Amino acid sequence: MIATAIVMTLRMRMMVLSEPTQMPATTTAGEAAVNVSVESASPDFLENISAGRHGLQADEPLSAGGQDAAPTPYELLLAALGACKVITLRMYAKRKRWPLEGVRLNLSHRKVHAEDSANCESAGSLIDQIDVEINLQGELSAEQRRILLTIAEKCPVHRILTSQVQIRTRTDP
């Protein structure tokens, strides 16, 4: 679902672009919309991405005909989730004035069989699984660590990935 949409964004890396293009921000829920634009470049599958005033670049691995100039879409998805979790944890600990000195996350993605189809060989029985290992640094109590692990599950990107997402694709008139 969402991982498939992320795959379509190709592979990204940080890069300064000359003039990022902005789409108008629109939303029906009253919150500011997040907009990203992607424009083809060269060679092959290299793409320029503008995210606000920040520039990124996307590519595919050599095995898919790209230049392997950036992380995979799955790595970028994990990076977005990891960054969001770390920011959320640091904000929460700061607000509580807890002695959180740092956070390190290791994330991995793989396709696994759904529990109810563990013995199936069908590709349709596979689901996406993301594993997150959190290392909290600082003189935190066991209770503070427990609470922070709960808070990590509440970061906005985690919520998006675990909710129903509607992706609408249309052509520009």
C-alpha positions as CSV (number, residue, x, y, z in Angstrom):
1,M,0.0,0.0,0.0
2,I,2.0,3.0,1.3
3,A,5.3,1.2,0.6
4,T,4.2,0.7,-3.0
5,A,3.6,4.4,-3.3
6,I,6.9,5.2,-1.8
7,V,8.6,2.8,-4.3
8,M,7.2,5.0,-7.0
9,T,9.1,8.0,-5.7
10,L,12.3,6.2,-6.7
11,R,15.5,6.7,-4.8
12,M,16.5,9.9,-3.1
13,R,19.6,11.6,-1.7
14,M,20.3,15.1,-0.3
15,M,21.3,17.6,-3.0
16,V,21.0,21.3,-3.4
17,L,18.7,22.2,-6.3
18,S,18.7,25.6,-7.9
19,E,15.0,26.7,-7.5
20,P,12.6,24.3,-5.9
21,T,9.1,24.2,-7.3
22,Q,6.2,24.5,-4.9
23,M,2.7,23.2,-5.4
24,P,0.0,25.2,-3.7
25,A,-0.8,23.9,-0.2
26,T,-4.3,22.6,0.1
27,T,-6.0,20.6,2.8
28,T,-9.6,20.0,3.9
29,A,-8.8,19.2,7.5
30,G,-7.5,22.6,8.3
31,E,-3.9,21.5,8.7
32,A,-1.0,22.7,6.5
33,A,-0.5,20.4,3.5
34,V,3.0,19.0,2.9
35,N,3.9,19.3,-0.8
36,V,6.8,17.7,-2.7
37,S,7.5,18.0,-6.4
38,V,9.5,15.7,-8.6
39,E,10.9,16.6,-12.0
40,S,12.9,14.3,-14.3
41,A,16.5,14.9,-14.8
42,S,19.2,12.8,-16.5
43,P,20.8,10.3,-16.8
44,D,18.4,7.4,-16.9
45,F,16.1,7.5,-13.8
46,L,17.7,10.4,-12.0
47,E,14.9,12.7,-10.6
48,N,15.1,16.1,-8.9
49,I,12.9,16.5,-5.9
50,S,11.9,19.7,-4.1
51,A,10.5,19.5,-0.6
52,G,9.8,23.0,0.6
53,R,13.2,24.8,0.4
54,H,15.1,21.5,0.5
55,G,16.4,19.6,-2.5
56,L,16.7,15.9,-2.9
57,Q,17.5,13.6,-5.8
58,A,16.1,10.2,-6.7
59,D,17.5,7.3,-8.6
60,E,17.3,3.6,-9.1
61,P,19.9,0.9,-8.4
62,L,22.2,-0.3,-11.1
63,S,20.3,-3.5,-11.3
64,A,17.2,-1.5,-12.3
65,G,19.0,0.6,-14.8
66,G,19.7,3.6,-12.5
67,Q,23.0,5.0,-11.3
68,D,22.6,3.9,-7.6
69,A,23.2,7.5,-6.5
70,A,20.8,7.4,-3.6
71,P,19.2,5.2,-1.0
72,T,16.3,2.9,-2.0
73,P,12.7,4.1,-1.6
74,Y,12.4,1.6,1.3
75,E,15.5,3.1,3.0
76,L,14.0,6.5,2.6
77,L,10.7,5.3,4.0
78,L,12.6,3.9,7.0
79,A,14.6,7.1,7.3
80,A,11.4,9.2,7.4
81,L,9.9,6.9,10.1
82,G,13.1,6.8,12.1
83,A,13.7,10.6,12.0
84,C,10.1,11.2,13.0
85,K,10.4,8.8,16.0
86,V,13.6,10.3,17.2
87,I,12.3,13.9,16.9
88,T,9.1,12.9,18.7
89,L,11.1,11.2,21.5
90,R,13.4,14.2,21.9
91,M,10.6,16.7,22.0
92,Y,8.7,14.7,24.6
93,A,11.7,14.2,26.8
94,K,12.6,17.9,26.5
95,R,9.1,18.9,27.5
96,K,9.2,16.5,30.5
97,R,12.8,17.6,31.3
98,W,14.0,14.0,31.3
99,P,17.7,13.2,30.9
100,L,17.5,11.8,27.4
101,E,21.0,12.4,26.0
102,G,20.5,10.8,22.6
103,V,18.5,8.3,20.6
104,R,19.7,5.8,18.0
105,L,17.3,3.8,15.9
106,N,18.0,0.8,13.6
107,L,15.2,0.1,11.2
108,S,14.6,-2.7,8.7
109,H,12.0,-3.6,6.2
110,R,11.1,-7.0,4.8
111,K,8.3,-8.9,3.3
112,V,7.0,-11.6,5.6
113,H,4.1,-14.1,5.5
114,A,1.0,-12.9,7.3
115,E,0.5,-14.9,10.5
116,D,-2.6,-16.6,9.1
117,S,-0.8,-17.6,5.9
118,A,2.7,-18.5,7.3
119,N,2.7,-21.7,5.3
120,C,1.5,-20.2,2.0
121,E,3.8,-19.9,-0.9
122,S,1.7,-17.2,-2.7
123,A,3.3,-13.8,-3.1
124,G,-0.1,-12.3,-2.2
125,S,0.2,-13.7,1.3
126,L,3.2,-11.5,2.1
127,I,2.9,-8.3,4.1
128,D,5.3,-5.5,4.8
129,Q,7.0,-5.6,8.2
130,I,9.1,-2.8,9.7
131,D,11.3,-3.6,12.7
132,V,12.5,-0.8,14.9
133,E,15.2,-1.1,17.5
134,I,15.5,1.9,19.8
135,N,18.5,2.7,21.9
136,L,17.7,5.4,24.4
137,Q,20.8,7.1,25.9
138,G,20.9,8.9,29.2
139,E,20.1,8.2,32.9
140,L,16.5,7.3,32.4
141,S,14.4,5.3,34.8
142,A,12.8,2.1,33.7
143,E,9.4,3.8,33.7
144,Q,10.7,6.7,31.6
145,R,12.1,4.2,29.1
146,R,8.8,2.4,29.0
147,I,6.9,5.6,28.4
148,L,9.3,6.7,25.7
149,L,8.8,3.4,23.8
150,T,5.1,4.1,23.9
151,I,5.6,7.6,22.7
152,A,7.7,6.4,19.8
153,E,4.6,4.6,18.4
154,K,2.7,7.9,18.3
155,C,5.0,9.8,15.9
156,P,3.0,11.3,12.9
157,V,4.8,9.1,10.3
158,H,4.1,6.0,12.3
159,R,0.5,6.9,12.5
160,I,0.3,7.5,8.7
161,L,2.0,4.2,7.9
162,T,-0.4,2.3,10.2
163,S,-3.6,4.1,9.1
164,Q,-5.6,3.8,6.0
165,V,-4.1,6.1,3.4
166,Q,-5.7,7.3,0.2
167,I,-3.4,8.2,-2.7
168,R,-5.0,10.0,-5.6
169,T,-3.0,10.2,-8.8
170,R,-4.1,12.4,-11.7
171,T,-2.6,14.1,-14.7
172,D,-1.9,17.8,-14.9
173,P,-4.3,19.5,-17.2
